[in-house]
Amino acid sequence: MILINLFPYREERRQKLVQKVLIAWMVVAALGVTAAFLVNSSITEHIDTLSATEKRNKKTITDLKDQLADIDDIKEKQGMVIKRLETIADLNQTRGQTIKIIDALSRSIPEKAWLTEITSLKGKILLSGIAQSNADVAEFMKQLKQSPYFSSVDLSKITQTKKQDQKLKGFSLDIVITKP
């Protein structure tokens, strides 16, 4: 005898297959939603971290700018202090130089010559005076050139003047001061 199965088994198989496919799709969709949520939360956390780092960096930059401004002020003050110290050192070096220069001038001037004006400029002295002869002026210049305090002695002008019935020579000298 032949047995015939009359139950609708194909229909049941098809429904089970559809259920399996639907379950698989649901699992894939759930995994996709979960993965998207995890990726979204990871990206959001990374963005929050970067925002916090940016805020910290901006604060650090403003602090460093303030410190840089303070450093610039300190450098400016340091430059001023260095200038003052250089001026003080220069004054200490040249403290007795004026006295020595005047002493050298007084030792160099001949008996028959007189100084009428002494003008001091930066590193220069302008002398005006009267002498009895050109030889006295030349002797004065020669004595000044031998002094260690003067490097260049130039006669800028010489004129003849008359005082109390005597013929005198008026002269002007340009002298460059050196540090011995």
N, CA and C atoms as a LAMMPS dump frame, in Angstrom:
ITEM: TIMESTEP
0
ITEM: NUMBER OF ATOMS
540
ITEM: BOX BOUNDS ff ff ff
-5.0000000000000000e+02 5.0000000000000000e+02
-5.0000000000000000e+02 5.0000000000000000e+02
-5.0000000000000000e+02 5.0000000000000000e+02
ITEM: ATOMS id mol type element x y z
1 1 1 N 0.783 -1.138 0
2 1 2 C 0 0 0
3 1 3 C 0.861 1.251 0
4 2 1 N 0.33 2.199 -0.624
5 2 2 C 1.02 3.45 -0.851
6 2 3 C 0.469 4.468 0.157
7 3 1 N 1.429 5.099 0.765
8 3 2 C 1.047 6.121 1.736
9 3 3 C 1.207 7.489 1.097
10 4 1 N 0.25 8.305 1.25
11 4 2 C 0.285 9.636 0.691
12 4 3 C 0.124 10.62 1.858
13 5 1 N 1.02 11.514 1.898
14 5 2 C 0.98 12.545 2.935
15 5 3 C 0.154 13.696 2.403
16 6 1 N -0.898 13.993 3.027
17 6 2 C -1.788 15.023 2.554
18 6 3 C -1.659 16.3 3.381
19 7 1 N -0.771 16.261 4.348
20 7 2 C -0.561 17.486 5.124
21 7 3 C 0.173 18.516 4.285
22 8 1 N -0.177 19.779 4.507
23 8 2 C 0.493 20.833 3.717
24 8 3 C 1.886 21.161 4.275
25 9 1 N 2.85 20.278 4.088
26 9 2 C 4.19 20.438 4.667
27 9 3 C 4.999 21.524 3.974
28 10 1 N 4.737 21.727 2.7
29 10 2 C 5.489 22.751 1.972
30 10 3 C 5.144 24.141 2.499
31 11 1 N 3.889 24.301 2.801
32 11 2 C 3.418 25.586 3.327
33 11 3 C 4.051 25.831 4.684
34 12 1 N 4.137 24.83 5.494
35 12 2 C 4.762 24.969 6.801
36 12 3 C 6.238 25.298 6.653
37 13 1 N 6.932 24.613 5.748
38 13 2 C 8.332 24.872 5.512
39 13 3 C 8.557 26.309 5.041
40 14 1 N 7.719 26.772 4.167
41 14 2 C 7.819 28.119 3.668
42 14 3 C 7.62 29.124 4.797
43 15 1 N 6.667 28.916 5.663
44 15 2 C 6.414 29.805 6.789
45 15 3 C 7.594 29.796 7.758
46 16 1 N 8.182 28.607 8.014
47 16 2 C 9.349 28.533 8.879
48 16 3 C 10.531 29.279 8.267
49 17 1 N 10.672 29.119 6.946
50 17 2 C 11.751 29.819 6.248
51 17 3 C 11.54 31.324 6.318
52 18 1 N 10.326 31.782 6.149
53 18 2 C 10.012 33.214 6.24
54 18 3 C 10.274 33.688 7.652
55 19 1 N 9.905 32.883 8.661
56 19 2 C 10.177 33.255 10.044
57 19 3 C 11.674 33.364 10.304
58 20 1 N 12.439 32.379 9.79
59 20 2 C 13.886 32.421 9.974
60 20 3 C 14.482 33.661 9.314
61 21 1 N 14.03 33.992 8.107
62 21 2 C 14.542 35.167 7.39
63 21 3 C 14.164 36.443 8.15
64 22 1 N 12.898 36.503 8.642
65 22 2 C 12.479 37.673 9.405
66 22 3 C 13.283 37.816 10.688
67 23 1 N 13.528 36.707 11.364
68 23 2 C 14.323 36.746 12.591
69 23 3 C 15.746 37.204 12.261
70 24 1 N 16.293 36.681 11.166
71 24 2 C 17.647 37.068 10.753
72 24 3 C 17.693 38.568 10.447
73 25 1 N 16.684 39.055 9.75
74 25 2 C 16.64 40.487 9.44
75 25 3 C 16.488 41.318 10.712
76 26 1 N 15.682 40.847 11.628
77 26 2 C 15.507 41.57 12.887
78 26 3 C 16.818 41.609 13.674
79 27 1 N 17.512 40.461 13.702
80 27 2 C 18.81 40.412 14.394
81 27 3 C 19.789 41.361 13.712
82 28 1 N 19.836 41.325 12.384
83 28 2 C 20.745 42.219 11.64
84 28 3 C 20.362 43.67 11.895
85 29 1 N 19.061 43.971 11.879
86 29 2 C 18.614 45.347 12.131
87 29 3 C 18.968 45.757 13.557
88 30 1 N 18.744 44.857 14.522
89 30 2 C 19.081 45.172 15.915
90 30 3 C 20.582 45.387 16.057
91 31 1 N 21.382 44.527 15.415
92 31 2 C 22.828 44.699 15.458
93 31 3 C 23.241 46.012 14.763
94 32 1 N 22.597 46.317 13.663
95 32 2 C 22.888 47.577 12.953
96 32 3 C 22.553 48.789 13.81
97 33 1 N 21.383 48.779 14.468
98 33 2 C 20.98 49.887 15.336
99 33 3 C 21.951 50 16.51
100 34 1 N 22.312 48.847 17.099
101 34 2 C 23.26 48.845 18.21
102 34 3 C 24.617 49.383 17.759
103 35 1 N 25.093 48.92 16.594
104 35 2 C 26.379 49.398 16.075
105 35 3 C 26.313 50.897 15.796
106 36 1 N 25.212 51.359 15.198
107 36 2 C 25.058 52.79 14.917
108 36 3 C 25.041 53.588 16.205
109 37 1 N 24.347 53.073 17.221
110 37 2 C 24.31 53.753 18.517
111 37 3 C 25.701 53.814 19.136
112 38 1 N 26.438 52.72 19.093
113 38 2 C 27.791 52.695 19.646
114 38 3 C 28.722 53.649 18.889
115 39 1 N 28.638 53.636 17.579
116 39 2 C 29.47 54.523 16.774
117 39 3 C 29.103 55.978 17.063
118 40 1 N 27.787 56.255 17.145
119 40 2 C 27.322 57.621 17.428
120 40 3 C 27.809 58.082 18.797
121 41 1 N 27.685 57.218 19.808
122 41 2 C 28.122 57.609 21.152
123 41 3 C 29.639 57.769 21.191
124 42 1 N 30.372 56.934 20.461
125 42 2 C 31.834 57.059 20.403
126 42 3 C 32.236 58.377 19.744
127 43 1 N 31.59 58.707 18.638
128 43 2 C 31.892 59.962 17.927
129 43 3 C 31.515 61.159 18.795
130 44 1 N 30.363 61.081 19.457
131 44 2 C 29.94 62.17 20.347
132 44 3 C 30.937 62.344 21.486
133 45 1 N 31.387 61.249 22.061
134 45 2 C 32.382 61.318 23.142
135 45 3 C 33.692 61.911 22.627
136 46 1 N 34.112 61.516 21.431
137 46 2 C 35.336 62.047 20.829
138 46 3 C 35.19 63.553 20.566
139 47 1 N 34.033 63.966 20.086
140 47 2 C 33.787 65.394 19.842
141 47 3 C 33.819 66.164 21.159
142 48 1 N 33.208 65.615 22.2
143 48 2 C 33.23 66.272 23.515
144 48 3 C 34.663 66.392 24.037
145 49 1 N 35.442 65.32 23.857
146 49 2 C 36.843 65.351 24.278
147 49 3 C 37.619 66.42 23.508
148 50 1 N 37.4 66.471 22.189
149 50 2 C 38.085 67.479 21.372
150 50 3 C 37.65 68.898 21.745
151 51 1 N 36.377 69.087 22.059
152 51 2 C 35.891 70.405 22.485
153 51 3 C 36.541 70.817 23.8
154 52 1 N 36.625 69.877 24.727
155 52 2 C 37.268 70.181 26.008
156 52 3 C 38.749 70.504 25.798
157 53 1 N 39.406 69.737 24.931
158 53 2 C 40.816 69.992 24.622
159 53 3 C 40.983 71.356 23.96
160 54 1 N 40.062 71.711 23.075
161 54 2 C 40.119 73.021 22.407
162 54 3 C 39.977 74.151 23.429
163 55 1 N 39.037 74.008 24.357
164 55 2 C 38.856 75.028 25.394
165 55 3 C 40.114 75.152 26.25
166 56 1 N 40.689 73.999 26.636
167 56 2 C 41.922 74.019 27.415
168 56 3 C 43.05 74.689 26.641
169 57 1 N 43.157 74.364 25.349
170 57 2 C 44.208 74.956 24.516
171 57 3 C 44.019 76.462 24.36
172 58 1 N 42.769 76.901 24.193
173 58 2 C 42.506 78.347 24.087
174 58 3 C 42.881 79.052 25.377
175 59 1 N 42.552 78.443 26.514
176 59 2 C 42.919 79.031 27.804
177 59 3 C 44.437 79.08 27.943
178 60 1 N 45.103 78.007 27.547
179 60 2 C 46.566 77.972 27.609
180 60 3 C 47.17 79.051 26.715
181 61 1 N 46.594 79.231 25.529
182 61 2 C 47.091 80.256 24.598
183 61 3 C 46.939 81.639 25.199
184 62 1 N 45.787 81.927 25.808
185 62 2 C 45.615 83.256 26.411
186 62 3 C 46.571 83.439 27.587
187 63 1 N 46.769 82.378 28.379
188 63 2 C 47.74 82.467 29.487
189 63 3 C 49.143 82.721 28.951
190 64 1 N 49.506 82.01 27.885
191 64 2 C 50.839 82.192 27.299
192 64 3 C 51.001 83.583 26.683
193 65 1 N 49.928 84.109 26.089
194 65 2 C 49.998 85.473 25.548
195 65 3 C 50.226 86.477 26.673
196 66 1 N 49.539 86.274 27.795
197 66 2 C 49.755 87.147 28.953
198 66 3 C 51.187 87.044 29.448
199 67 1 N 51.694 85.808 29.526
200 67 2 C 53.078 85.617 29.963
201 67 3 C 54.052 86.242 28.981
202 68 1 N 53.747 86.144 27.669
203 68 2 C 54.604 86.743 26.648
204 68 3 C 54.61 88.262 26.78
205 69 1 N 53.459 88.841 27.071
206 69 2 C 53.405 90.288 27.29
207 69 3 C 54.236 90.663 28.519
208 70 1 N 54.145 89.845 29.574
209 70 2 C 54.967 90.086 30.764
210 70 3 C 56.452 89.971 30.438
211 71 1 N 56.803 88.982 29.629
212 71 2 C 58.202 88.796 29.238
213 71 3 C 58.681 89.991 28.42
214 72 1 N 57.831 90.488 27.502
215 72 2 C 58.206 91.661 26.724
216 72 3 C 58.431 92.87 27.623
217 73 1 N 57.562 93.041 28.627
218 73 2 C 57.75 94.136 29.587
219 73 3 C 59.065 93.974 30.343
220 74 1 N 59.34 92.744 30.753
221 74 2 C 60.584 92.483 31.48
222 74 3 C 61.79 92.751 30.596
223 75 1 N 61.71 92.343 29.323
224 75 2 C 62.823 92.595 28.401
225 75 3 C 63.027 94.087 28.194
226 76 1 N 61.921 94.832 28.09
227 76 2 C 62.024 96.285 27.927
228 76 3 C 62.683 96.91 29.157
229 77 1 N 62.233 96.474 30.336
230 77 2 C 62.834 96.984 31.574
231 77 3 C 64.298 96.562 31.671
232 78 1 N 64.598 95.349 31.236
233 78 2 C 65.978 94.877 31.259
234 78 3 C 66.845 95.725 30.333
235 79 1 N 66.322 96.064 29.163
236 79 2 C 67.061 96.925 28.241
237 79 3 C 67.335 98.287 28.864
238 80 1 N 66.328 98.829 29.552
239 80 2 C 66.52 100.121 30.207
240 80 3 C 67.565 100.018 31.308
241 81 1 N 67.528 98.928 32.069
242 81 2 C 68.501 98.74 33.143
243 81 3 C 69.905 98.579 32.563
244 82 1 N 70.016 97.838 31.471
245 82 2 C 71.321 97.652 30.829
246 82 3 C 71.856 98.988 30.331
247 83 1 N 70.981 99.81 29.734
248 83 2 C 71.409 101.147 29.28
249 83 3 C 71.91 101.971 30.463
250 84 1 N 71.173 101.92 31.557
251 84 2 C 71.575 102.694 32.736
252 84 3 C 72.902 102.194 33.288
253 85 1 N 73.06 100.867 33.329
254 85 2 C 74.317 100.312 33.815
255 85 3 C 75.487 100.698 32.909
256 86 1 N 75.243 100.692 31.584
257 86 2 C 76.296 101.115 30.649
258 86 3 C 76.636 102.577 30.864
259 87 1 N 75.612 103.411 31.088
260 87 2 C 75.856 104.834 31.338
261 87 3 C 76.647 105.014 32.624
262 88 1 N 76.277 104.263 33.654
263 88 2 C 76.998 104.358 34.928
264 88 3 C 78.444 103.894 34.753
265 89 1 N 78.638 102.796 34.022
266 89 2 C 79.998 102.305 33.788
267 89 3 C 80.807 103.322 32.986
268 90 1 N 80.173 103.935 31.99
269 90 2 C 80.852 104.957 31.194
270 90 3 C 81.204 106.166 32.058
271 91 1 N 80.281 106.564 32.918
272 91 2 C 80.561 107.686 33.819
273 91 3 C 81.681 107.341 34.8
274 92 1 N 81.696 106.105 35.275
275 92 2 C 82.78 105.685 36.169
276 92 3 C 84.125 105.711 35.462
277 93 1 N 84.136 105.324 34.19
278 93 2 C 85.382 105.33 33.433
279 93 3 C 85.858 106.754 33.166
280 94 1 N 84.92 107.647 32.897
281 94 2 C 85.295 109.014 32.522
282 94 3 C 85.171 109.98 33.685
283 95 1 N 85.02 109.468 34.89
284 95 2 C 84.806 110.325 36.05
285 95 3 C 85.941 111.337 36.213
286 96 1 N 87.16 110.891 36.211
287 96 2 C 88.286 111.799 36.419
288 96 3 C 88.876 112.32 35.13
289 97 1 N 88.28 111.919 34.001
290 97 2 C 88.86 112.295 32.714
291 97 3 C 88.79 113.806 32.476
292 98 1 N 87.725 114.457 32.88
293 98 2 C 87.595 115.9 32.657
294 98 3 C 88.704 116.65 33.389
295 99 1 N 88.962 116.252 34.603
296 99 2 C 90.024 116.904 35.379
297 99 3 C 91.369 116.67 34.717
298 100 1 N 91.591 115.443 34.25
299 100 2 C 92.863 115.121 33.601
300 100 3 C 93.018 115.881 32.287
301 101 1 N 91.919 116.054 31.558
302 101 2 C 91.975 116.8 30.29
303 101 3 C 92.303 118.265 30.564
304 102 1 N 91.65 118.852 31.541
305 102 2 C 91.919 120.26 31.865
306 102 3 C 93.364 120.415 32.367
307 103 1 N 93.835 119.433 33.137
308 103 2 C 95.218 119.468 33.591
309 103 3 C 96.173 119.38 32.406
310 104 1 N 95.876 118.486 31.444
311 104 2 C 96.728 118.347 30.26
312 104 3 C 96.719 119.649 29.453
313 105 1 N 95.544 120.304 29.35
314 105 2 C 95.472 121.591 28.643
315 105 3 C 96.322 122.646 29.344
316 106 1 N 96.216 122.709 30.661
317 106 2 C 96.956 123.743 31.386
318 106 3 C 98.462 123.487 31.339
319 107 1 N 98.879 122.249 31.306
320 107 2 C 100.311 121.939 31.22
321 107 3 C 100.856 122.196 29.824
322 108 1 N 99.985 122.096 28.797
323 108 2 C 100.432 122.231 27.412
324 108 3 C 100.498 123.675 26.939
325 109 1 N 99.765 124.563 27.543
326 109 2 C 99.692 125.936 27.049
327 109 3 C 101.008 126.68 27.353
328 110 1 N 101.582 127.359 26.356
329 110 2 C 102.821 128.112 26.576
330 110 3 C 102.57 129.367 27.419
331 111 1 N 103.656 129.98 27.897
332 111 2 C 103.549 131.173 28.742
333 111 3 C 102.935 132.355 28.006
334 112 1 N 103.167 132.453 26.717
335 112 2 C 102.711 133.623 25.959
336 112 3 C 101.412 133.336 25.205
337 113 1 N 100.593 132.424 25.74
338 113 2 C 99.297 132.11 25.138
339 113 3 C 98.263 132.032 26.245
340 114 1 N 96.991 132.408 25.924
341 114 2 C 95.905 132.405 26.886
342 114 3 C 94.67 131.8 26.23
343 115 1 N 93.952 131.062 27.002
344 115 2 C 92.693 130.499 26.496
345 115 3 C 91.566 131.438 26.88
346 116 1 N 90.67 131.703 25.914
347 116 2 C 89.529 132.578 26.181
348 116 3 C 88.223 131.8 26.262
349 117 1 N 88.205 130.635 25.64
350 117 2 C 86.945 129.859 25.637
351 117 3 C 87.255 128.381 25.459
352 118 1 N 86.574 127.541 26.241
353 118 2 C 86.666 126.087 26.107
354 118 3 C 85.239 125.56 25.996
355 119 1 N 84.98 124.852 24.908
356 119 2 C 83.658 124.269 24.686
357 119 3 C 83.835 122.765 24.502
358 120 1 N 83.077 121.995 25.263
359 120 2 C 83.178 120.541 25.192
360 120 3 C 81.938 119.992 24.501
361 121 1 N 82.157 119.214 23.469
362 121 2 C 81.089 118.491 22.775
363 121 3 C 81.359 117.003 22.954
364 122 1 N 80.557 116.166 22.379
365 122 2 C 80.755 114.727 22.515
366 122 3 C 82.091 114.332 21.889
367 123 1 N 83.047 114.012 22.728
368 123 2 C 84.329 113.534 22.243
369 123 3 C 85.204 114.599 21.612
370 124 1 N 84.797 115.856 21.695
371 124 2 C 85.57 116.945 21.09
372 124 3 C 85.657 118.118 22.05
373 125 1 N 86.714 118.888 21.872
374 125 2 C 86.867 120.149 22.598
375 125 3 C 87.164 121.226 21.573
376 126 1 N 86.48 122.354 21.687
377 126 2 C 86.739 123.515 20.845
378 126 3 C 87.393 124.571 21.731
379 127 1 N 88.614 124.954 21.373
380 127 2 C 89.359 125.941 22.149
381 127 3 C 89.488 127.227 21.359
382 128 1 N 89.369 128.334 22.049
383 128 2 C 89.657 129.642 21.467
384 128 3 C 90.631 130.327 22.417
385 129 1 N 91.564 131.069 21.832
386 129 2 C 92.534 131.739 22.683
387 129 3 C 93.308 132.797 21.933
388 130 1 N 94.274 133.374 22.645
389 130 2 C 95.127 134.435 22.102
390 130 3 C 96.569 134.049 22.395
391 131 1 N 97.459 134.301 21.441
392 131 2 C 98.892 134.056 21.619
393 131 3 C 99.65 135.243 21.063
394 132 1 N 100.921 135.39 21.483
395 132 2 C 101.718 136.523 20.997
396 132 3 C 102.234 136.268 19.595
397 133 1 N 102.42 135.001 19.216
398 133 2 C 102.945 134.728 17.88
399 133 3 C 102.41 133.399 17.367
400 134 1 N 102.641 133.182 16.075
401 134 2 C 102.263 131.907 15.468
402 134 3 C 103.08 130.773 16.064
403 135 1 N 104.297 131.052 16.466
404 135 2 C 105.151 130.026 17.06
405 135 3 C 104.564 129.54 18.376
406 136 1 N 103.971 130.429 19.146
407 136 2 C 103.337 130.017 20.405
408 136 3 C 102.145 129.1 20.136
409 137 1 N 101.364 129.398 19.111
410 137 2 C 100.222 128.55 18.736
411 137 3 C 100.728 127.183 18.293
412 138 1 N 101.807 127.184 17.48
413 138 2 C 102.373 125.916 17.003
414 138 3 C 102.907 125.1 18.176
415 139 1 N 103.581 125.753 19.117
416 139 2 C 104.093 125.057 20.298
417 139 3 C 102.948 124.459 21.112
418 140 1 N 101.855 125.196 21.254
419 140 2 C 100.674 124.717 21.986
420 140 3 C 100.104 123.471 21.305
421 141 1 N 99.971 123.531 19.994
422 141 2 C 99.44 122.392 19.243
423 141 3 C 100.36 121.18 19.373
424 142 1 N 101.671 121.412 19.318
425 142 2 C 102.65 120.332 19.442
426 142 3 C 102.536 119.668 20.813
427 143 1 N 102.403 120.455 21.871
428 143 2 C 102.27 119.925 23.231
429 143 3 C 100.964 119.12 23.365
430 144 1 N 99.885 119.619 22.744
431 144 2 C 98.603 118.903 22.813
432 144 3 C 98.67 117.558 22.095
433 145 1 N 99.362 117.524 20.957
434 145 2 C 99.483 116.272 20.198
435 145 3 C 100.271 115.227 20.972
436 146 1 N 101.184 115.661 21.848
437 146 2 C 101.984 114.727 22.626
438 146 3 C 101.2 114.168 23.822
439 147 1 N 100.104 114.786 24.179
440 147 2 C 99.309 114.345 25.321
441 147 3 C 98.55 113.064 24.963
442 148 1 N 98.434 112.123 25.888
443 148 2 C 97.695 110.882 25.602
444 148 3 C 96.176 111.084 25.556
445 149 1 N 95.69 112.249 25.961
446 149 2 C 94.249 112.482 26.014
447 149 3 C 93.678 113.05 24.715
448 150 1 N 94.552 113.455 23.788
449 150 2 C 94.088 114.079 22.549
450 150 3 C 94.646 113.308 21.364
451 151 1 N 93.765 112.97 20.411
452 151 2 C 94.229 112.212 19.247
453 151 3 C 94.416 113.104 18.032
454 152 1 N 93.648 114.138 17.919
455 152 2 C 93.726 115 16.736
456 152 3 C 93.607 116.447 17.192
457 153 1 N 94.561 117.256 16.772
458 153 2 C 94.541 118.678 17.093
459 153 3 C 94.588 119.417 15.766
460 154 1 N 93.493 120.126 15.437
461 154 2 C 93.4 120.842 14.164
462 154 3 C 93.198 122.324 14.434
463 155 1 N 93.931 123.123 13.69
464 155 2 C 93.787 124.574 13.772
465 155 3 C 92.65 124.961 12.847
466 156 1 N 91.557 125.465 13.409
467 156 2 C 90.419 125.811 12.56
468 156 3 C 90.539 127.227 12.016
469 157 1 N 91.091 128.162 12.824
470 157 2 C 91.312 129.51 12.283
471 157 3 C 92.343 130.232 13.139
472 158 1 N 93.004 131.167 12.506
473 158 2 C 93.94 132.035 13.209
474 158 3 C 93.739 133.438 12.644
475 159 1 N 93.637 134.393 13.527
476 159 2 C 93.419 135.791 13.11
477 159 3 C 94.371 136.691 13.872
478 160 1 N 94.617 137.851 13.284
479 160 2 C 95.478 138.824 13.951
480 160 3 C 94.588 139.853 14.625
481 161 1 N 94.848 140.071 15.903
482 161 2 C 94.091 141.063 16.662
483 161 3 C 95.067 142.028 17.327
484 162 1 N 94.544 143.137 17.725
485 162 2 C 95.396 144.147 18.367
486 162 3 C 94.753 144.508 19.695
487 163 1 N 95.554 144.358 20.77
488 163 2 C 95.083 144.717 22.098
489 163 3 C 96.201 145.483 22.791
490 164 1 N 95.844 146.619 23.315
491 164 2 C 96.789 147.474 24.046
492 164 3 C 98.078 147.671 23.249
493 165 1 N 97.952 148.065 22.009
494 165 2 C 99.058 148.353 21.101
495 165 3 C 99.985 147.162 20.881
496 166 1 N 99.494 145.968 21.057
497 166 2 C 100.282 144.77 20.769
498 166 3 C 99.558 143.967 19.702
499 167 1 N 100.328 143.424 18.773
500 167 2 C 99.763 142.554 17.743
501 167 3 C 99.732 141.132 18.309
502 168 1 N 98.537 140.595 18.43
503 168 2 C 98.349 139.255 18.98
504 168 3 C 97.67 138.363 17.937
505 169 1 N 97.771 137.071 18.137
506 169 2 C 97.16 136.095 17.222
507 169 3 C 95.992 135.416 17.956
508 170 1 N 94.809 135.544 17.404
509 170 2 C 93.641 134.819 17.924
510 170 3 C 93.567 133.47 17.209
511 171 1 N 93.289 132.407 17.922
512 171 2 C 93.275 131.088 17.299
513 171 3 C 92.078 130.288 17.827
514 172 1 N 91.698 129.294 17.002
515 172 2 C 90.654 128.332 17.393
516 172 3 C 91.171 126.949 17.029
517 173 1 N 91.017 126.022 17.959
518 173 2 C 91.485 124.652 17.758
519 173 3 C 90.315 123.675 17.939
520 174 1 N 90.317 122.658 17.112
521 174 2 C 89.388 121.537 17.263
522 174 3 C 90.202 120.34 17.724
523 175 1 N 89.858 119.793 18.875
524 175 2 C 90.625 118.708 19.473
525 175 3 C 89.699 117.51 19.694
526 176 1 N 90.155 116.344 19.279
527 176 2 C 89.4 115.1 19.499
528 176 3 C 89.97 114.425 20.746
529 177 1 N 89.082 114.09 21.671
530 177 2 C 89.469 113.464 22.94
531 177 3 C 89.548 111.955 22.763
532 178 1 N 90.606 111.358 23.345
533 178 2 C 90.706 109.891 23.355
534 178 3 C 90.881 109.419 24.781
535 179 1 N 90.543 108.186 25.01
536 179 2 C 90.754 107.61 26.33
537 179 3 C 92.127 106.953 26.324
538 180 1 N 93.011 107.39 27.208
539 180 2 C 94.359 106.812 27.197
540 180 3 C 94.343 105.374 27.7
